[in-house]
Structures are given as structure tokens and as C-alpha cells.
């Protein structure tokens, strides 16, 4: 099973693509920097729970949904 940060990053990217948003759009909506979003999506950033929550809210999903292993 992939690490939680990898699963989270994949889920963020999938949801962002579903919404047809760029990384810039998600960054603006979440209050995070675009390069940070890219690092999260690639799973190279060990993201804090607060930033996970900010992304989940911006993506209009419960945080738990972004952590599911079958996403």
C-alpha cells in the first residue's frame, strides 16, 4: 500500500482534474502556493494536517475522502 502522502497527493490531483482546475486555481482557493500544491500532488511534501484540511475544503470534499486507499 502506498504511503498516505502519496495517496493524498494522487487524490488531490484527481479531484483537481475533475474540477478542471489548474494548480494555480487550487492554490488560490486553498491559500497555498502553486509550487507547494505540485509537491503535494507528487507526494514529495510531508503535508501538515492544517494544509490537508485547507485543500479538502477548497476541493469541496471531506478530508477522509482524500485519504481513502481506493481513490
Helices and strands as residue ranges (DSSP letters): H 4-18, H 23-30, H 34-42, H 49-58, H 63-67
